[in-house]
Amino acid sequence: MSKELDAVSGMFEEQMEMIKQILKNQQTTGEINFNPEQLAEVRELSEAVKKAARNPDQTVIHNHKHRIVFPPSDSVIWHITLITLIVILGFLVKRQHNTLIRFEDNDLKYRYIEMRGSAEPEEILMLREIFDYNRNKEQIRVIRQKVNQYEKLIREQAETEARARLNAAEAERLRNEAETVKGK
């Protein structure tokens, strides 16, 4: 039933458009001037509407033109702004990450040179080769292990020396106490 109503309403719309066109021509010229061809078309369309109303099985083809328009609304502008902001922030985070990696590498190079006790030009070139020019993660891992082991040994040595000083101070105090007790 809805197809039948669509067909009838489509024909009715066409008929109304023809009548509007005739009235528009009348308003522009100021005189009532009916074109016999237009009247014939209106009659044909009204007959077709009557037939379609009586004979609902007849199909009518209608051509419709649709236009999609995206008005620049606030939500679209906000979405574009947020996506742009996310992309820019992602880029900045990546740059910051690269800077932090460079700082960690420089710190490890400094600690390595401190462990070695000197910095010969060949060693500096070797470090730049490993860290900067041809990054070799395996050699960086080995250098990090050596530096960490060296720093651990230095800490242990400092703790042992501190304990030895405390023991020596304690021994001296006990010796002084023993002499004062002995002298009385």
Phi and psi restraints in degrees (value plus and minus 20) as a CYANA .aco file:
   2 SER   PHI     -88.6   -48.6
   2 SER   PSI     -51.2   -11.2
   3 LYS   PHI     -84.7   -44.7
   3 LYS   PSI     -59.0   -19.0
   4 GLU   PHI     -85.9   -45.9
   4 GLU   PSI     -62.3   -22.3
   5 LEU   PHI     -86.3   -46.3
   5 LEU   PSI     -57.6   -17.6
   6 ASP   PHI     -83.3   -43.3
   6 ASP   PSI     -62.1   -22.1
   7 ALA   PHI     -83.4   -43.4
   7 ALA   PSI     -65.4   -25.4
   8 VAL   PHI     -86.0   -46.0
   8 VAL   PSI     -64.5   -24.5
   9 SER   PHI     -87.3   -47.3
   9 SER   PSI     -54.0   -14.0
  10 GLY   PHI     -83.6   -43.6
  10 GLY   PSI     -64.2   -24.2
  11 MET   PHI     -85.7   -45.7
  11 MET   PSI     -59.0   -19.0
  12 PHE   PHI     -83.4   -43.4
  12 PHE   PSI     -60.5   -20.5
  13 GLU   PHI     -81.9   -41.9
  13 GLU   PSI     -62.3   -22.3
  14 GLU   PHI     -81.9   -41.9
  14 GLU   PSI     -62.4   -22.4
  15 GLN   PHI     -83.1   -43.1
  15 GLN   PSI     -62.8   -22.8
  16 MET   PHI     -84.3   -44.3
  16 MET   PSI     -57.5   -17.5
  17 GLU   PHI     -83.7   -43.7
  17 GLU   PSI     -61.2   -21.2
  18 MET   PHI     -82.5   -42.5
  18 MET   PSI     -63.4   -23.4
  19 ILE   PHI     -85.2   -45.2
  19 ILE   PSI     -61.7   -21.7
  20 LYS   PHI     -81.4   -41.4
  20 LYS   PSI     -59.5   -19.5
  21 GLN   PHI     -84.6   -44.6
  21 GLN   PSI     -61.2   -21.2
  22 ILE   PHI     -83.1   -43.1
  22 ILE   PSI     -63.6   -23.6
  23 LEU   PHI     -86.9   -46.9
  23 LEU   PSI     -55.3   -15.3
  24 LYS   PHI     -85.5   -45.5
  24 LYS   PSI     -64.1   -24.1
  25 ASN   PHI     -80.8   -40.8
  25 ASN   PSI     -57.6   -17.6
  26 GLN   PHI     -85.7   -45.7
  26 GLN   PSI     -61.0   -21.0
  27 GLN   PHI     -89.4   -49.4
  27 GLN   PSI     -57.0   -17.0
  28 THR   PHI     -92.6   -52.6
  28 THR   PSI     -58.3   -18.3
  29 THR   PHI    -108.5   -68.5
  29 THR   PSI     -44.0    -4.0
  30 GLY   PHI      64.7   104.7
  30 GLY   PSI     -21.2    18.8
  31 GLU   PHI    -147.7  -107.7
  31 GLU   PSI     133.0   173.0
  32 ILE   PHI    -101.9   -61.9
  32 ILE   PSI      92.5   132.5
  33 ASN   PHI    -155.8  -115.8
  33 ASN   PSI      78.6   118.6
  34 PHE   PHI    -112.7   -72.7
  34 PHE   PSI     108.4   148.4
  35 ASN   PHI    -104.5   -64.5
  35 ASN   PSI     107.6   147.6
  36 PRO   PHI     -80.9   -40.9
  36 PRO   PSI     -51.3   -11.3
  37 GLU   PHI     -87.5   -47.5
  37 GLU   PSI     -60.1   -20.1
  38 GLN   PHI     -86.4   -46.4
  38 GLN   PSI     -61.1   -21.1
  39 LEU   PHI     -83.0   -43.0
  39 LEU   PSI     -57.0   -17.0
  40 ALA   PHI     -86.7   -46.7
  40 ALA   PSI     -59.7   -19.7
  41 GLU   PHI     -85.0   -45.0
  41 GLU   PSI     -60.9   -20.9
  42 VAL   PHI     -83.6   -43.6
  42 VAL   PSI     -61.8   -21.8
  43 ARG   PHI     -83.2   -43.2
  43 ARG   PSI     -62.9   -22.9
  44 GLU   PHI     -82.0   -42.0
  44 GLU   PSI     -62.9   -22.9
  45 LEU   PHI     -86.1   -46.1
  45 LEU   PSI     -59.1   -19.1
  46 SER   PHI     -87.6   -47.6
  46 SER   PSI     -54.4   -14.4
  47 GLU   PHI     -86.7   -46.7
  47 GLU   PSI     -60.8   -20.8
  48 ALA   PHI     -84.6   -44.6
  48 ALA   PSI     -56.7   -16.7
  49 VAL   PHI     -85.6   -45.6
  49 VAL   PSI     -63.2   -23.2
  50 LYS   PHI     -82.7   -42.7
  50 LYS   PSI     -63.7   -23.7
  51 LYS   PHI     -82.5   -42.5
  51 LYS   PSI     -63.0   -23.0
  52 ALA   PHI     -84.9   -44.9
  52 ALA   PSI     -54.7   -14.7
  53 ALA   PHI     -89.1   -49.1
  53 ALA   PSI     -55.4   -15.4
  54 ARG   PHI    -100.1   -60.1
  54 ARG   PSI     -56.1   -16.1
  55 ASN   PHI    -136.8   -96.8
  55 ASN   PSI      68.6   108.6
  56 PRO   PHI     -93.4   -53.4
  56 PRO   PSI     -30.1     9.9
  57 ASP   PHI     -99.6   -59.6
  57 ASP   PSI     -35.4     4.6
  58 GLN   PHI     -93.4   -53.4
  58 GLN   PSI     113.1   153.1
  59 THR   PHI    -117.4   -77.4
  59 THR   PSI     123.0   163.0
  60 VAL   PHI    -141.9  -101.9
  60 VAL   PSI     115.3   155.3
  61 ILE   PHI    -119.7   -79.7
  61 ILE   PSI     108.6   148.6
  62 HIS   PHI    -139.9   -99.9
  62 HIS   PSI     119.8   159.8
  63 ASN   PHI    -124.0   -84.0
  63 ASN   PSI     103.5   143.5
  64 HIS   PHI    -139.4   -99.4
  64 HIS   PSI     121.0   161.0
  65 LYS   PHI    -130.2   -90.2
  65 LYS   PSI     107.6   147.6
  66 HIS   PHI    -135.4   -95.4
  66 HIS   PSI     123.3   163.3
  67 ARG   PHI    -148.4  -108.4
  67 ARG   PSI     107.7   147.7
  68 ILE   PHI    -120.3   -80.3
  68 ILE   PSI     105.7   145.7
  69 VAL   PHI    -144.7  -104.7
  69 VAL   PSI     110.1   150.1
  70 PHE   PHI    -126.7   -86.7
  70 PHE   PSI      77.0   117.0
  71 PRO   PHI     -90.8   -50.8
  71 PRO   PSI     125.9   165.9
  72 PRO   PHI     -94.2   -54.2
  72 PRO   PSI      59.6    99.6
  73 SER   PHI    -102.5   -62.5
  73 SER   PSI     150.0   190.0
  74 ASP   PHI     -83.2   -43.2
  74 ASP   PSI     -58.9   -18.9
  75 SER   PHI     -86.4   -46.4
  75 SER   PSI     -58.6   -18.6
  76 VAL   PHI     -85.3   -45.3
  76 VAL   PSI     -63.5   -23.5
  77 ILE   PHI     -82.3   -42.3
  77 ILE   PSI     -62.2   -22.2
  78 TRP   PHI     -83.6   -43.6
  78 TRP   PSI     -61.9   -21.9
  79 HIS   PHI     -82.6   -42.6
  79 HIS   PSI     -65.7   -25.7
  80 ILE   PHI     -82.8   -42.8
  80 ILE   PSI     -62.0   -22.0
  81 THR   PHI     -82.1   -42.1
  81 THR   PSI     -65.0   -25.0
  82 LEU   PHI     -85.8   -45.8
  82 LEU   PSI     -61.1   -21.1
  83 ILE   PHI     -84.3   -44.3
  83 ILE   PSI     -62.3   -22.3
  84 THR   PHI     -82.1   -42.1
  84 THR   PSI     -63.3   -23.3
  85 LEU   PHI     -83.1   -43.1
  85 LEU   PSI     -61.0   -21.0
  86 ILE   PHI     -83.7   -43.7
  86 ILE   PSI     -62.6   -22.6
  87 VAL   PHI     -83.7   -43.7
  87 VAL   PSI     -64.0   -24.0
  88 ILE   PHI     -83.9   -43.9
  88 ILE   PSI     -64.1   -24.1
  89 LEU   PHI     -85.2   -45.2
  89 LEU   PSI     -57.1   -17.1
  90 GLY   PHI     -81.2   -41.2
  90 GLY   PSI     -62.5   -22.5
  91 PHE   PHI     -82.2   -42.2
  91 PHE   PSI     -63.8   -23.8
  92 LEU   PHI     -86.2   -46.2
  92 LEU   PSI     -57.6   -17.6
  93 VAL   PHI     -84.1   -44.1
  93 VAL   PSI     -61.3   -21.3
  94 LYS   PHI     -82.8   -42.8
  94 LYS   PSI     -63.5   -23.5
  95 ARG   PHI     -82.3   -42.3
  95 ARG   PSI     -61.8   -21.8
  96 GLN   PHI     -84.7   -44.7
  96 GLN   PSI     -59.6   -19.6
  97 HIS   PHI     -82.0   -42.0
  97 HIS   PSI     -64.3   -24.3
  98 ASN   PHI     -82.9   -42.9
  98 ASN   PSI     -57.9   -17.9
  99 THR   PHI     -84.8   -44.8
  99 THR   PSI     -62.4   -22.4
 100 LEU   PHI     -83.9   -43.9
 100 LEU   PSI     -59.7   -19.7
 101 ILE   PHI     -83.3   -43.3
 101 ILE   PSI     -61.3   -21.3
 102 ARG   PHI     -83.1   -43.1
 102 ARG   PSI     -60.9   -20.9
 103 PHE   PHI     -83.9   -43.9
 103 PHE   PSI     -62.0   -22.0
 104 GLU   PHI     -82.6   -42.6
 104 GLU   PSI     -61.1   -21.1
 105 ASP   PHI     -83.6   -43.6
 105 ASP   PSI     -64.3   -24.3
 106 ASN   PHI     -83.5   -43.5
 106 ASN   PSI     -59.2   -19.2
 107 ASP   PHI     -82.5   -42.5
 107 ASP   PSI     -63.7   -23.7
 108 LEU   PHI     -86.0   -46.0
 108 LEU   PSI     -59.0   -19.0
 109 LYS   PHI     -83.1   -43.1
 109 LYS   PSI     -62.6   -22.6
 110 TYR   PHI     -82.8   -42.8
 110 TYR   PSI     -65.2   -25.2
 111 ARG   PHI     -84.3   -44.3
 111 ARG   PSI     -54.9   -14.9
 112 TYR   PHI     -86.7   -46.7
 112 TYR   PSI     -65.2   -25.2
 113 ILE   PHI     -84.4   -44.4
 113 ILE   PSI     -58.6   -18.6
 114 GLU   PHI     -83.6   -43.6
 114 GLU   PSI     -59.2   -19.2
 115 MET   PHI     -84.2   -44.2
 115 MET   PSI     -61.9   -21.9
 116 ARG   PHI     -91.3   -51.3
 116 ARG   PSI     -45.9    -5.9
 117 GLY   PHI      69.6   109.6
 117 GLY   PSI     -35.0     5.0
 118 SER   PHI    -171.9  -131.9
 118 SER   PSI     147.5   187.5
 119 ALA   PHI    -153.6  -113.6
 119 ALA   PSI      74.2   114.2
 120 GLU   PHI     -99.1   -59.1
 120 GLU   PSI     131.0   171.0
 121 PRO   PHI     -77.6   -37.6
 121 PRO   PSI     -55.1   -15.1
 122 GLU   PHI     -85.3   -45.3
 122 GLU   PSI     -58.6   -18.6
 123 GLU   PHI     -87.7   -47.7
 123 GLU   PSI     -59.2   -19.2
 124 ILE   PHI     -84.8   -44.8
 124 ILE   PSI     -61.2   -21.2
 125 LEU   PHI     -83.6   -43.6
 125 LEU   PSI     -59.9   -19.9
 126 MET   PHI     -82.3   -42.3
 126 MET   PSI     -63.6   -23.6
 127 LEU   PHI     -84.1   -44.1
 127 LEU   PSI     -61.9   -21.9
 128 ARG   PHI     -84.8   -44.8
 128 ARG   PSI     -56.8   -16.8
 129 GLU   PHI     -82.9   -42.9
 129 GLU   PSI     -66.2   -26.2
 130 ILE   PHI     -88.5   -48.5
 130 ILE   PSI     -63.5   -23.5
 131 PHE   PHI    -109.4   -69.4
 131 PHE   PSI     -56.5   -16.5
 132 ASP   PHI    -126.5   -86.5
 132 ASP   PSI     -79.0   -39.0
 133 TYR   PHI     -93.6   -53.6
 133 TYR   PSI     -75.5   -35.5
 134 ASN   PHI    -144.1  -104.1
 134 ASN   PSI      62.9   102.9
 135 ARG   PHI     -77.4   -37.4
 135 ARG   PSI     101.2   141.2
 136 ASN   PHI    -139.4   -99.4
 136 ASN   PSI      81.2   121.2
 137 LYS   PHI     -85.3   -45.3
 137 LYS   PSI     -53.0   -13.0
 138 GLU   PHI     -86.2   -46.2
 138 GLU   PSI     -66.4   -26.4
 139 GLN   PHI     -86.9   -46.9
 139 GLN   PSI     -55.2   -15.2
 140 ILE   PHI     -83.4   -43.4
 140 ILE   PSI     -60.6   -20.6
 141 ARG   PHI     -83.8   -43.8
 141 ARG   PSI     -61.6   -21.6
 142 VAL   PHI     -84.8   -44.8
 142 VAL   PSI     -64.1   -24.1
 143 ILE   PHI     -81.5   -41.5
 143 ILE   PSI     -63.3   -23.3
 144 ARG   PHI     -81.4   -41.4
 144 ARG   PSI     -62.4   -22.4
 145 GLN   PHI     -83.2   -43.2
 145 GLN   PSI     -64.2   -24.2
 146 LYS   PHI     -81.7   -41.7
 146 LYS   PSI     -65.4   -25.4
 147 VAL   PHI     -84.8   -44.8
 147 VAL   PSI     -63.8   -23.8
 148 ASN   PHI     -82.9   -42.9
 148 ASN   PSI     -62.3   -22.3
 149 GLN   PHI     -83.9   -43.9
 149 GLN   PSI     -63.9   -23.9
 150 TYR   PHI     -81.2   -41.2
 150 TYR   PSI     -66.1   -26.1
 151 GLU   PHI     -85.1   -45.1
 151 GLU   PSI     -55.1   -15.1
 152 LYS   PHI     -85.3   -45.3
 152 LYS   PSI     -64.3   -24.3
 153 LEU   PHI     -83.8   -43.8
 153 LEU   PSI     -59.3   -19.3
 154 ILE   PHI     -83.1   -43.1
 154 ILE   PSI     -63.4   -23.4
 155 ARG   PHI     -81.8   -41.8
 155 ARG   PSI     -65.6   -25.6
 156 GLU   PHI     -82.3   -42.3
 156 GLU   PSI     -60.4   -20.4
 157 GLN   PHI     -84.8   -44.8
 157 GLN   PSI     -61.6   -21.6
 158 ALA   PHI     -84.6   -44.6
 158 ALA   PSI     -59.8   -19.8
 159 GLU   PHI     -85.4   -45.4
 159 GLU   PSI     -60.6   -20.6
 160 THR   PHI     -84.4   -44.4
 160 THR   PSI     -63.6   -23.6
 161 GLU   PHI     -84.4   -44.4
 161 GLU   PSI     -58.2   -18.2
 162 ALA   PHI     -86.1   -46.1
 162 ALA   PSI     -60.9   -20.9
 163 ARG   PHI     -84.4   -44.4
 163 ARG   PSI     -61.1   -21.1
 164 ALA   PHI     -83.1   -43.1
 164 ALA   PSI     -60.4   -20.4
 165 ARG   PHI     -84.6   -44.6
 165 ARG   PSI     -61.6   -21.6
 166 LEU   PHI     -83.9   -43.9
 166 LEU   PSI     -61.5   -21.5
 167 ASN   PHI     -84.8   -44.8
 167 ASN   PSI     -61.0   -21.0
 168 ALA   PHI     -85.1   -45.1
 168 ALA   PSI     -61.3   -21.3
 169 ALA   PHI     -85.4   -45.4
 169 ALA   PSI     -60.2   -20.2
 170 GLU   PHI     -85.5   -45.5
 170 GLU   PSI     -61.9   -21.9
 171 ALA   PHI     -83.2   -43.2
 171 ALA   PSI     -61.1   -21.1
 172 GLU   PHI     -85.0   -45.0
 172 GLU   PSI     -61.3   -21.3
 173 ARG   PHI     -83.5   -43.5
 173 ARG   PSI     -64.4   -24.4
 174 LEU   PHI     -84.5   -44.5
 174 LEU   PSI     -58.5   -18.5
 175 ARG   PHI     -82.1   -42.1
 175 ARG   PSI     -65.2   -25.2
 176 ASN   PHI     -83.9   -43.9
 176 ASN   PSI     -59.6   -19.6
 177 GLU   PHI     -85.9   -45.9
 177 GLU   PSI     -61.0   -21.0
 178 ALA   PHI     -85.2   -45.2
 178 ALA   PSI     -58.6   -18.6
 179 GLU   PHI     -88.3   -48.3
 179 GLU   PSI     -58.0   -18.0
 180 THR   PHI     -88.3   -48.3
 180 THR   PSI     -55.6   -15.6
 181 VAL   PHI     -90.5   -50.5
 181 VAL   PSI     -59.3   -19.3
 182 LYS   PHI     -88.1   -48.1
 182 LYS   PSI     -57.2   -17.2
 183 GLY   PHI     -92.9   -52.9
 183 GLY   PSI     -36.6     3.4
